[in-house]
């Protein structure tokens, strides 16, 4: 399954994230960003190989009102959360193997507590 898109798949995202054991892997990008558009295909392929995770593609400009607390400085920005905590929040080079490596062992990633939680926000989104 390719990454879910917050613009079109809010209900499916909320449903998948209602399972506490489901890790969240979100890519925070912008539609105008050529690097993001190029990365989206690889991100979708990564989602296909990790059905145990909920992959979400979010255009931060389309959802700026909901994502005010997230300090996105560059693209692509990846956020990874498991049921316990935020495991990663930051800009990555647009190479899918970087995120792939992080998913091998989420517990090896340090808790990034200073980052807001995205899971609760995505579970609260209702379709327009």
N, CA, C and O atoms as CSV, one atom per row, in Angstrom:
chain,resi,resn,atom,element,x,y,z
A,1,UNK,N,N,0.847,-1.175,0.000
A,1,UNK,CA,C,0.000,0.000,0.000
A,1,UNK,C,C,0.894,1.241,0.000
A,1,UNK,O,O,1.775,1.369,0.850
A,2,UNK,N,N,0.672,2.151,-0.945
A,2,UNK,CA,C,1.460,3.393,-0.933
A,2,UNK,C,C,1.116,4.239,0.293
A,2,UNK,O,O,0.160,3.959,1.015
A,3,UNK,N,N,1.908,5.264,0.504
A,3,UNK,CA,C,1.654,6.173,1.627
A,3,UNK,C,C,0.269,6.787,1.498
A,3,UNK,O,O,-0.192,7.094,0.398
A,4,UNK,N,N,-0.381,6.959,2.632
A,4,UNK,CA,C,-1.680,7.621,2.654
A,4,UNK,C,C,-1.455,9.125,2.618
A,4,UNK,O,O,-0.452,9.631,3.121
A,5,UNK,N,N,-2.397,9.824,2.021
A,5,UNK,CA,C,-2.288,11.272,1.868
A,5,UNK,C,C,-3.322,11.935,2.771
A,5,UNK,O,O,-4.507,11.609,2.703
A,6,UNK,N,N,-2.884,12.854,3.607
A,6,UNK,CA,C,-3.804,13.510,4.537
A,6,UNK,C,C,-4.926,14.239,3.810
A,6,UNK,O,O,-6.023,14.384,4.348
A,7,UNK,N,N,-4.662,14.695,2.600
A,7,UNK,CA,C,-5.694,15.400,1.831
A,7,UNK,C,C,-6.853,14.494,1.447
A,7,UNK,O,O,-7.994,14.951,1.377
A,8,UNK,N,N,-6.579,13.215,1.196
A,8,UNK,CA,C,-7.614,12.322,0.661
A,8,UNK,C,C,-7.907,11.107,1.528
A,8,UNK,O,O,-8.923,10.443,1.322
A,9,UNK,N,N,-7.050,10.800,2.483
A,9,UNK,CA,C,-7.164,9.545,3.227
A,9,UNK,C,C,-7.266,9.727,4.737
A,9,UNK,O,O,-6.831,8.852,5.485
A,10,UNK,N,N,-7.825,10.829,5.200
A,10,UNK,CA,C,-7.861,11.119,6.639
A,10,UNK,C,C,-8.535,10.014,7.446
A,10,UNK,O,O,-8.068,9.669,8.531
A,11,UNK,N,N,-9.622,9.460,6.929
A,11,UNK,CA,C,-10.342,8.414,7.657
A,11,UNK,C,C,-9.497,7.141,7.735
A,11,UNK,O,O,-9.425,6.511,8.790
A,12,UNK,N,N,-8.864,6.762,6.634
A,12,UNK,CA,C,-8.017,5.567,6.615
A,12,UNK,C,C,-6.815,5.744,7.554
A,12,UNK,O,O,-6.416,4.803,8.241
A,13,UNK,N,N,-6.251,6.936,7.579
A,13,UNK,CA,C,-5.125,7.215,8.483
A,13,UNK,C,C,-5.570,7.045,9.935
A,13,UNK,O,O,-4.907,6.364,10.718
A,14,UNK,N,N,-6.678,7.656,10.284
A,14,UNK,CA,C,-7.187,7.551,11.663
A,14,UNK,C,C,-7.472,6.103,12.029
A,14,UNK,O,O,-7.196,5.676,13.150
A,15,UNK,N,N,-8.021,5.352,11.092
A,15,UNK,CA,C,-8.327,3.941,11.346
A,15,UNK,C,C,-7.051,3.140,11.598
A,15,UNK,O,O,-6.990,2.365,12.552
A,16,UNK,N,N,-6.038,3.316,10.763
A,16,UNK,CA,C,-4.787,2.573,10.936
A,16,UNK,C,C,-4.098,2.966,12.234
A,16,UNK,O,O,-3.542,2.110,12.922
A,17,UNK,N,N,-4.128,4.247,12.576
A,17,UNK,CA,C,-3.443,4.706,13.784
A,17,UNK,C,C,-4.222,4.402,15.058
A,17,UNK,O,O,-3.706,4.595,16.159
A,18,UNK,N,N,-5.453,3.933,14.920
A,18,UNK,CA,C,-6.216,3.535,16.110
A,18,UNK,C,C,-5.620,2.263,16.730
A,18,UNK,O,O,-5.931,1.925,17.873
A,19,UNK,N,N,-4.778,1.570,15.987
A,19,UNK,CA,C,-4.063,0.400,16.495
A,19,UNK,C,C,-2.760,0.895,17.132
A,19,UNK,O,O,-1.834,1.305,16.432
A,20,UNK,N,N,-2.704,0.851,18.430
A,20,UNK,CA,C,-1.592,1.449,19.178
A,20,UNK,C,C,-0.229,0.919,18.757
A,20,UNK,O,O,0.770,1.633,18.845
A,21,UNK,N,N,-0.184,-0.324,18.303
A,21,UNK,CA,C,1.109,-0.920,17.941
A,21,UNK,C,C,1.609,-0.484,16.560
A,21,UNK,O,O,2.722,-0.836,16.170
A,22,UNK,N,N,0.809,0.269,15.827
A,22,UNK,CA,C,1.150,0.695,14.464
A,22,UNK,C,C,2.074,1.918,14.493
A,22,UNK,O,O,1.644,3.003,14.884
A,23,UNK,N,N,3.337,1.753,14.085
A,23,UNK,CA,C,4.216,2.921,13.998
A,23,UNK,C,C,3.748,3.883,12.900
A,23,UNK,O,O,3.170,3.472,11.894
A,24,UNK,N,N,4.008,5.142,13.119
A,24,UNK,CA,C,3.677,6.193,12.159
A,24,UNK,C,C,4.967,6.700,11.526
A,24,UNK,O,O,5.929,7.023,12.222
A,25,UNK,N,N,4.973,6.765,10.202
A,25,UNK,CA,C,6.089,7.341,9.459
A,25,UNK,C,C,5.487,8.418,8.562
A,25,UNK,O,O,4.802,8.107,7.588
A,26,UNK,N,N,5.739,9.666,8.886
A,26,UNK,CA,C,5.143,10.775,8.132
A,26,UNK,C,C,6.224,11.555,7.404
A,26,UNK,O,O,7.302,11.810,7.942
A,27,UNK,N,N,5.914,11.928,6.172
A,27,UNK,CA,C,6.789,12.804,5.410
A,27,UNK,C,C,6.080,14.147,5.300
A,27,UNK,O,O,4.996,14.247,4.726
A,28,UNK,N,N,6.707,15.174,5.858
A,28,UNK,CA,C,6.157,16.519,5.837
A,28,UNK,C,C,6.858,17.279,4.714
A,28,UNK,O,O,8.047,17.587,4.795
A,29,UNK,N,N,6.100,17.567,3.675
A,29,UNK,CA,C,6.668,18.181,2.477
A,29,UNK,C,C,5.777,19.305,1.979
A,29,UNK,O,O,4.815,19.695,2.639
A,30,UNK,N,N,6.112,19.817,0.808
A,30,UNK,CA,C,5.319,20.868,0.168
A,30,UNK,C,C,5.153,20.517,-1.306
A,30,UNK,O,O,6.092,20.064,-1.961
A,31,UNK,N,N,3.958,20.731,-1.809
A,31,UNK,CA,C,3.657,20.386,-3.200
A,31,UNK,C,C,4.564,21.119,-4.182
A,31,UNK,O,O,4.904,20.568,-5.228
A,32,UNK,N,N,4.957,22.334,-3.872
A,32,UNK,CA,C,5.779,23.112,-4.790
A,32,UNK,C,C,7.222,22.641,-4.850
A,32,UNK,O,O,7.960,23.025,-5.757
A,33,UNK,N,N,7.634,21.810,-3.889
A,33,UNK,CA,C,9.031,21.380,-3.767
A,33,UNK,C,C,9.332,20.223,-4.726
A,33,UNK,O,O,8.781,19.131,-4.585
A,34,UNK,N,N,10.201,20.470,-5.688
A,34,UNK,CA,C,10.568,19.440,-6.659
A,34,UNK,C,C,11.218,18.230,-6.007
A,34,UNK,O,O,10.959,17.096,-6.412
A,35,UNK,N,N,12.058,18.457,-5.003
A,35,UNK,CA,C,12.694,17.344,-4.291
A,35,UNK,C,C,11.641,16.469,-3.629
A,35,UNK,O,O,11.745,15.243,-3.653
A,36,UNK,N,N,10.626,17.094,-3.038
A,36,UNK,CA,C,9.546,16.335,-2.399
A,36,UNK,C,C,8.783,15.501,-3.433
A,36,UNK,O,O,8.505,14.323,-3.212
A,37,UNK,N,N,8.454,16.120,-4.547
A,37,UNK,CA,C,7.716,15.398,-5.594
A,37,UNK,C,C,8.525,14.194,-6.075
A,37,UNK,O,O,7.967,13.121,-6.300
A,38,UNK,N,N,9.828,14.369,-6.231
A,38,UNK,CA,C,10.682,13.259,-6.655
A,38,UNK,C,C,10.756,12.171,-5.577
A,38,UNK,O,O,10.781,10.983,-5.897
A,39,UNK,N,N,10.790,12.569,-4.319
A,39,UNK,CA,C,10.919,11.642,-3.191
A,39,UNK,C,C,9.628,10.852,-2.954
A,39,UNK,O,O,9.673,9.750,-2.409
A,40,UNK,N,N,8.508,11.390,-3.348
A,40,UNK,CA,C,7.223,10.758,-3.045
A,40,UNK,C,C,7.124,9.337,-3.608
A,40,UNK,O,O,6.580,8.455,-2.945
A,41,UNK,N,N,7.628,9.107,-4.790
A,41,UNK,CA,C,7.571,7.774,-5.382
A,41,UNK,C,C,8.364,6.777,-4.537
A,41,UNK,O,O,7.889,5.674,-4.269
A,42,UNK,N,N,9.559,7.159,-4.119
A,42,UNK,CA,C,10.380,6.280,-3.286
A,42,UNK,C,C,9.722,6.055,-1.924
A,42,UNK,O,O,9.766,4.946,-1.391
A,43,UNK,N,N,9.117,7.096,-1.361
A,43,UNK,CA,C,8.423,6.991,-0.073
A,43,UNK,C,C,7.247,6.011,-0.195
A,43,UNK,O,O,7.009,5.205,0.705
A,44,UNK,N,N,6.520,6.088,-1.308
A,44,UNK,CA,C,5.423,5.145,-1.559
A,44,UNK,C,C,5.941,3.710,-1.652
A,44,UNK,O,O,5.318,2.787,-1.127
A,45,UNK,N,N,7.068,3.528,-2.313
A,45,UNK,CA,C,7.651,2.189,-2.427
A,45,UNK,C,C,8.085,1.666,-1.059
A,45,UNK,O,O,7.929,0.480,-0.767
A,46,UNK,N,N,8.620,2.537,-0.234
A,46,UNK,CA,C,8.999,2.140,1.123
A,46,UNK,C,C,7.761,1.729,1.910
A,46,UNK,O,O,7.790,0.753,2.659
A,47,UNK,N,N,6.688,2.468,1.741
A,47,UNK,CA,C,5.426,2.114,2.400
A,47,UNK,C,C,4.957,0.729,1.966
A,47,UNK,O,O,4.449,-0.041,2.781
A,48,UNK,N,N,5.124,0.417,0.695
A,48,UNK,CA,C,4.738,-0.907,0.185
A,48,UNK,C,C,5.509,-2.030,0.865
A,48,UNK,O,O,4.974,-3.119,1.071
A,49,UNK,N,N,6.768,-1.767,1.213
A,49,UNK,CA,C,7.595,-2.820,1.817
A,49,UNK,C,C,7.464,-2.888,3.337
A,49,UNK,O,O,8.014,-3.791,3.968
A,50,UNK,N,N,6.738,-1.934,3.930
A,50,UNK,CA,C,6.550,-1.918,5.393
A,50,UNK,C,C,5.072,-1.764,5.745
A,50,UNK,O,O,4.669,-0.724,6.265
A,51,UNK,N,N,4.261,-2.782,5.468
A,51,UNK,CA,C,2.826,-2.682,5.780
A,51,UNK,C,C,2.540,-2.608,7.278
A,51,UNK,O,O,1.422,-2.285,7.679
A,52,UNK,N,N,3.544,-2.906,8.107
A,52,UNK,CA,C,3.355,-2.840,9.559
A,52,UNK,C,C,3.377,-1.407,10.080
A,52,UNK,O,O,3.116,-1.164,11.258
A,53,UNK,N,N,3.693,-0.454,9.191
A,53,UNK,CA,C,3.732,0.961,9.554
A,53,UNK,C,C,2.671,1.731,8.790
A,53,UNK,O,O,2.268,1.338,7.695
A,54,UNK,N,N,2.229,2.816,9.368
A,54,UNK,CA,C,1.304,3.721,8.685
A,54,UNK,C,C,2.135,4.871,8.102
A,54,UNK,O,O,2.609,5.738,8.836
A,55,UNK,N,N,2.302,4.866,6.795
A,55,UNK,CA,C,3.041,5.908,6.096
A,55,UNK,C,C,2.063,6.984,5.657
A,55,UNK,O,O,1.026,6.691,5.060
A,56,UNK,N,N,2.400,8.233,5.958
A,56,UNK,CA,C,1.507,9.355,5.639
A,56,UNK,C,C,2.311,10.456,4.951
A,56,UNK,O,O,3.395,10.837,5.395
A,57,UNK,N,N,1.746,10.949,3.861
A,57,UNK,CA,C,2.322,12.066,3.109
A,57,UNK,C,C,1.504,13.299,3.454
A,57,UNK,O,O,0.283,13.304,3.295
A,58,UNK,N,N,2.179,14.356,3.930
A,58,UNK,CA,C,1.459,15.555,4.366
A,58,UNK,C,C,2.047,16.792,3.702
A,58,UNK,O,O,3.235,17.081,3.847
A,59,UNK,N,N,1.211,17.512,2.980
A,59,UNK,CA,C,1.601,18.813,2.431
A,59,UNK,C,C,1.433,19.818,3.567
A,59,UNK,O,O,0.311,20.172,3.930
A,60,UNK,N,N,2.545,20.271,4.120
A,60,UNK,CA,C,2.460,21.119,5.318
A,60,UNK,C,C,1.832,22.478,5.038
A,60,UNK,O,O,1.314,23.116,5.954
A,61,UNK,N,N,1.868,22.921,3.812
A,61,UNK,CA,C,1.244,24.211,3.511
A,61,UNK,C,C,-0.271,24.077,3.423
A,61,UNK,O,O,-0.998,25.000,3.791
A,62,UNK,N,N,-0.745,22.948,2.942
A,62,UNK,CA,C,-2.189,22.720,2.883
A,62,UNK,C,C,-2.779,22.516,4.274
A,62,UNK,O,O,-3.976,22.713,4.483
A,63,UNK,N,N,-1.938,22.122,5.217
A,63,UNK,CA,C,-2.400,21.835,6.586
A,63,UNK,C,C,-1.658,22.680,7.612
A,63,UNK,O,O,-1.456,22.252,8.749
A,64,UNK,N,N,-1.259,23.863,7.216
A,64,UNK,CA,C,-0.467,24.740,8.090
A,64,UNK,C,C,-1.175,25.039,9.408
A,64,UNK,O,O,-0.530,25.127,10.452
A,65,UNK,N,N,-2.501,25.197,9.365
A,65,UNK,CA,C,-3.243,25.511,10.581
A,65,UNK,C,C,-3.173,24.381,11.603
A,65,UNK,O,O,-3.203,24.637,12.807
A,66,UNK,N,N,-3.080,23.136,11.142
A,66,UNK,CA,C,-3.007,21.989,12.042
A,66,UNK,C,C,-1.581,21.688,12.486
A,66,UNK,O,O,-1.370,21.070,13.530
A,67,UNK,N,N,-0.608,22.119,11.700
A,67,UNK,CA,C,0.780,21.736,11.948
A,67,UNK,C,C,1.644,22.887,12.446
A,67,UNK,O,O,2.868,22.844,12.323
A,68,UNK,N,N,1.023,23.897,12.999
A,68,UNK,CA,C,1.745,25.068,13.508
A,68,UNK,C,C,2.860,24.717,14.483
A,68,UNK,O,O,3.904,25.369,14.490
A,69,UNK,N,N,2.650,23.696,15.303
A,69,UNK,CA,C,3.613,23.346,16.339
A,69,UNK,C,C,4.829,22.594,15.807
A,69,UNK,O,O,5.792,22.367,16.539
A,70,UNK,N,N,4.786,22.209,14.534
A,70,UNK,CA,C,5.883,21.454,13.940
A,70,UNK,C,C,6.807,22.414,13.200
A,70,UNK,O,O,6.393,23.097,12.263
A,71,UNK,N,N,8.049,22.455,13.628
A,71,UNK,CA,C,9.022,23.377,13.061
A,71,UNK,C,C,9.745,22.705,11.898
A,71,UNK,O,O,10.803,22.101,12.077
A,72,UNK,N,N,9.165,22.817,10.710
A,72,UNK,CA,C,9.759,22.221,9.516
A,72,UNK,C,C,10.624,23.278,8.854
A,72,UNK,O,O,10.129,24.310,8.401
A,73,UNK,N,N,11.921,23.011,8.804
A,73,UNK,CA,C,12.859,23.983,8.267
A,73,UNK,C,C,13.302,23.665,6.854
A,73,UNK,O,O,13.729,24.556,6.120
A,74,UNK,N,N,13.201,22.394,6.464
A,74,UNK,CA,C,13.639,21.997,5.137
A,74,UNK,C,C,12.898,20.732,4.734
A,74,UNK,O,O,12.177,20.141,5.538
A,75,UNK,N,N,13.078,20.325,3.496
A,75,UNK,CA,C,12.347,19.173,2.963
A,75,UNK,C,C,13.317,18.144,2.392
A,75,UNK,O,O,14.397,18.499,1.922
A,76,UNK,N,N,12.933,16.871,2.433
A,76,UNK,CA,C,11.802,16.313,3.164
A,76,UNK,C,C,12.111,16.190,4.662
A,76,UNK,O,O,13.240,15.908,5.061
A,77,UNK,N,N,11.086,16.409,5.465
A,77,UNK,CA,C,11.177,16.226,6.904
A,77,UNK,C,C,10.404,14.961,7.260
A,77,UNK,O,O,9.256,14.785,6.850
A,78,UNK,N,N,11.037,14.094,8.017
A,78,UNK,CA,C,10.432,12.821,8.405
A,78,UNK,C,C,10.141,12.838,9.897
A,78,UNK,O,O,10.952,13.301,10.700
A,79,UNK,N,N,8.968,12.323,10.252
A,79,UNK,CA,C,8.603,12.132,11.652
A,79,UNK,C,C,8.251,10.663,11.831
A,79,UNK,O,O,7.427,10.122,11.094
A,80,UNK,N,N,8.876,10.021,12.810
A,80,UNK,CA,C,8.583,8.623,13.122
A,80,UNK,C,C,8.149,8.542,14.568
A,80,UNK,O,O,8.847,9.020,15.462
A,81,UNK,N,N,6.991,7.936,14.800
A,81,UNK,CA,C,6.466,7.727,16.156
A,81,UNK,C,C,6.079,6.272,16.300
A,81,UNK,O,O,5.584,5.660,15.354
A,82,UNK,N,N,6.302,5.721,17.468
A,82,UNK,CA,C,5.710,4.436,17.791
A,82,UNK,C,C,4.709,4.674,18.921
A,82,UNK,O,O,4.416,5.821,19.261
A,83,UNK,N,N,4.196,3.617,19.489
A,83,UNK,CA,C,3.172,3.771,20.526
A,83,UNK,C,C,3.709,4.484,21.764
A,83,UNK,O,O,2.940,5.069,22.528
A,84,UNK,N,N,5.022,4.437,21.963
A,84,UNK,CA,C,5.608,5.002,23.171
A,84,UNK,C,C,6.014,6.461,23.035
A,84,UNK,O,O,5.787,7.254,23.949
A,85,UNK,N,N,6.611,6.824,21.907
A,85,UNK,CA,C,7.208,8.153,21.811
A,85,UNK,C,C,7.511,8.524,20.363
A,85,UNK,O,O,7.311,7.732,19.442
A,86,UNK,N,N,7.993,9.730,20.193
A,86,UNK,CA,C,8.516,10.158,18.905
A,86,UNK,C,C,9.934,9.634,18.806
A,86,UNK,O,O,10.754,9.869,19.694
A,87,UNK,N,N,10.216,8.942,17.751
A,87,UNK,CA,C,11.537,8.339,17.596
A,87,UNK,C,C,12.466,9.188,16.736
A,87,UNK,O,O,13.685,9.138,16.897
A,88,UNK,N,N,11.890,9.965,15.823
A,88,UNK,CA,C,12.721,10.798,14.954
A,88,UNK,C,C,11.874,11.937,14.400
A,88,UNK,O,O,10.707,11.752,14.055
A,89,UNK,N,N,12.484,13.116,14.323
A,89,UNK,CA,C,11.869,14.253,13.656
A,89,UNK,C,C,12.992,15.096,13.089
A,89,UNK,O,O,13.765,15.700,13.833
A,90,UNK,N,N,13.082,15.135,11.767
A,90,UNK,CA,C,14.125,15.943,11.167
A,90,UNK,C,C,14.175,15.811,9.663
A,90,UNK,O,O,13.512,14.962,9.067
A,91,UNK,N,N,14.966,16.661,9.074
A,91,UNK,CA,C,15.177,16.650,7.641
A,91,UNK,C,C,16.120,15.500,7.292
A,91,UNK,O,O,17.097,15.243,7.996
A,92,UNK,N,N,15.813,14.824,6.207
A,92,UNK,CA,C,16.694,13.762,5.723
A,92,UNK,C,C,17.029,14.033,4.262
A,92,UNK,O,O,16.292,14.723,3.559
A,93,UNK,N,N,18.137,13.485,3.825
A,93,UNK,CA,C,18.430,13.517,2.394
A,93,UNK,C,C,17.349,12.697,1.692
A,93,UNK,O,O,16.843,11.740,2.278
A,94,UNK,N,N,16.987,13.035,0.477
A,94,UNK,CA,C,15.889,12.333,-0.195
A,94,UNK,C,C,16.308,10.969,-0.750
A,94,UNK,O,O,16.152,10.692,-1.940
A,95,UNK,N,N,16.837,10.134,0.129
A,95,UNK,CA,C,17.236,8.772,-0.214
A,95,UNK,C,C,16.472,7.829,0.703
A,95,UNK,O,O,16.622,7.883,1.924
A,96,UNK,N,N,15.666,6.980,0.123
A,96,UNK,CA,C,14.760,6.138,0.898
A,96,UNK,C,C,15.504,5.196,1.850
A,96,UNK,O,O,14.947,4.808,2.877
A,97,UNK,N,N,16.731,4.825,1.537
A,97,UNK,CA,C,17.447,3.897,2.408
A,97,UNK,C,C,17.729,4.496,3.789
A,97,UNK,O,O,17.955,3.755,4.745
A,98,UNK,N,N,17.717,5.807,3.902
A,98,UNK,CA,C,17.939,6.439,5.211
A,98,UNK,C,C,16.787,6.104,6.154
A,98,UNK,O,O,17.011,5.689,7.291
A,99,UNK,N,N,15.566,6.283,5.685
A,99,UNK,CA,C,14.391,5.949,6.507
A,99,UNK,C,C,14.310,4.436,6.696
A,99,UNK,O,O,13.962,3.962,7.777
A,100,UNK,N,N,14.624,3.693,5.666
A,100,UNK,CA,C,14.625,2.226,5.748
A,100,UNK,C,C,15.512,1.756,6.903
A,100,UNK,O,O,15.122,0.879,7.673
A,101,UNK,N,N,16.699,2.341,7.018
A,101,UNK,CA,C,17.617,1.982,8.109
A,101,UNK,C,C,17.018,2.307,9.469
A,101,UNK,O,O,17.171,1.531,10.413
A,102,UNK,N,N,16.339,3.443,9.581
A,102,UNK,CA,C,15.741,3.822,10.868
A,102,UNK,C,C,14.642,2.849,11.271
A,102,UNK,O,O,14.437,2.611,12.462
A,103,UNK,N,N,13.941,2.288,10.311
A,103,UNK,CA,C,12.824,1.394,10.612
A,103,UNK,C,C,13.273,0.005,11.050
A,103,UNK,O,O,12.467,-0.765,11.573
A,104,UNK,N,N,14.535,-0.325,10.848
A,104,UNK,CA,C,15.042,-1.642,11.235
A,104,UNK,C,C,14.861,-1.863,12.738
A,104,UNK,O,O,14.458,-2.946,13.163
A,105,UNK,N,N,15.155,-0.855,13.530
A,105,UNK,CA,C,15.017,-0.978,14.982
A,105,UNK,C,C,14.629,0.380,15.559
A,105,UNK,O,O,15.491,1.208,15.852
A,106,UNK,N,N,13.342,0.597,15.715
A,106,UNK,CA,C,12.866,1.883,16.226
A,106,UNK,C,C,13.406,2.190,17.612
A,106,UNK,O,O,13.615,3.353,17.954
A,107,UNK,N,N,13.631,1.162,18.404
A,107,UNK,CA,C,14.099,1.410,19.766
A,107,UNK,C,C,15.524,1.945,19.787
A,107,UNK,O,O,15.960,2.492,20.799
A,108,UNK,N,N,16.258,1.796,18.682
A,108,UNK,CA,C,17.617,2.339,18.620
A,108,UNK,C,C,17.601,3.853,18.412
A,108,UNK,O,O,18.603,4.527,18.651
A,109,UNK,N,N,16.469,4.380,17.968
A,109,UNK,CA,C,16.346,5.824,17.772
A,109,UNK,C,C,16.047,6.475,19.120
A,109,UNK,O,O,15.240,5.961,19.894
A,110,UNK,N,N,16.683,7.579,19.392
A,110,UNK,CA,C,16.453,8.265,20.659
A,110,UNK,C,C,15.075,8.910,20.684
A,110,UNK,O,O,14.545,9.333,19.657
A,111,UNK,N,N,14.522,8.972,21.861
A,111,UNK,CA,C,13.260,9.672,22.085
A,111,UNK,C,C,13.467,11.147,21.771
A,111,UNK,O,O,14.383,11.781,22.294
A,112,UNK,N,N,12.604,11.691,20.906
A,112,UNK,CA,C,12.710,13.131,20.633
A,112,UNK,C,C,11.485,13.819,21.234
A,112,UNK,O,O,10.596,14.285,20.521
A,113,UNK,N,N,11.466,13.866,22.538
A,113,UNK,CA,C,10.321,14.352,23.307
A,113,UNK,C,C,9.938,15.799,23.028
A,113,UNK,O,O,8.788,16.186,23.236
A,114,UNK,N,N,10.876,16.588,22.567
A,114,UNK,CA,C,10.567,17.999,22.362
A,114,UNK,C,C,9.686,18.239,21.135
A,114,UNK,O,O,9.164,19.338,20.946
A,115,UNK,N,N,9.525,17.225,20.318
A,115,UNK,CA,C,8.698,17.335,19.125
A,115,UNK,C,C,7.244,17.019,19.475
A,115,UNK,O,O,6.991,16.065,20.210
A,116,UNK,N,N,6.292,17.788,18.972
A,116,UNK,CA,C,4.882,17.472,19.242
A,116,UNK,C,C,4.508,16.103,18.679
A,116,UNK,O,O,5.145,15.612,17.748
A,117,UNK,N,N,3.489,15.504,19.242
A,117,UNK,CA,C,2.989,14.215,18.753
A,117,UNK,C,C,2.071,14.465,17.566
A,117,UNK,O,O,1.203,15.337,17.615
A,118,UNK,N,N,2.265,13.708,16.516
A,118,UNK,CA,C,1.438,13.832,15.323
A,118,UNK,C,C,0.292,12.834,15.322
A,118,UNK,O,O,-0.770,13.112,14.766
A,119,UNK,N,N,0.492,11.679,15.935
A,119,UNK,CA,C,-0.513,10.602,15.927
A,119,UNK,C,C,-1.880,11.099,16.414
A,119,UNK,O,O,-2.888,10.874,15.745
A,120,UNK,N,N,-1.924,11.759,17.551
A,120,UNK,CA,C,-3.201,12.219,18.094
A,120,UNK,C,C,-3.875,13.209,17.154
A,120,UNK,O,O,-5.093,13.178,16.982
A,121,UNK,N,N,-3.091,14.076,16.554
A,121,UNK,CA,C,-3.642,15.048,15.622
A,121,UNK,C,C,-4.255,14.355,14.411
A,121,UNK,O,O,-5.336,14.737,13.961
A,122,UNK,N,N,-3.578,13.340,13.879
A,122,UNK,CA,C,-4.084,12.615,12.711
A,122,UNK,C,C,-5.323,11.791,13.046
A,122,UNK,O,O,-6.209,11.624,12.209
A,123,UNK,N,N,-5.378,11.288,14.251
A,123,UNK,CA,C,-6.564,10.507,14.662
A,123,UNK,C,C,-7.774,11.404,14.852
A,123,UNK,O,O,-8.912,10.947,14.750
A,124,UNK,N,N,-7.532,12.687,15.130
A,124,UNK,CA,C,-8.633,13.636,15.370
A,124,UNK,C,C,-9.141,14.283,14.093
A,124,UNK,O,O,-10.195,14.919,14.101
A,125,UNK,N,N,-8.408,14.133,12.994
A,125,UNK,CA,C,-8.814,14.775,11.732
A,125,UNK,C,C,-10.066,14.110,11.206
A,125,UNK,O,O,-10.164,12.884,11.147
A,126,UNK,N,N,-11.011,14.930,10.829
A,126,UNK,CA,C,-12.232,14.406,10.206
A,126,UNK,C,C,-12.278,14.887,8.778
A,126,UNK,O,O,-11.782,15.971,8.471
A,127,UNK,N,N,-12.871,14.091,7.889
A,127,UNK,CA,C,-12.907,14.487,6.491
A,127,UNK,C,C,-13.707,15.766,6.272
A,127,UNK,O,O,-14.657,16.053,7.000
A,128,UNK,N,N,-13.314,16.518,5.273
A,128,UNK,CA,C,-13.998,17.788,4.974
A,128,UNK,C,C,-15.362,17.554,4.367
A,128,UNK,O,O,-16.071,18.510,4.056
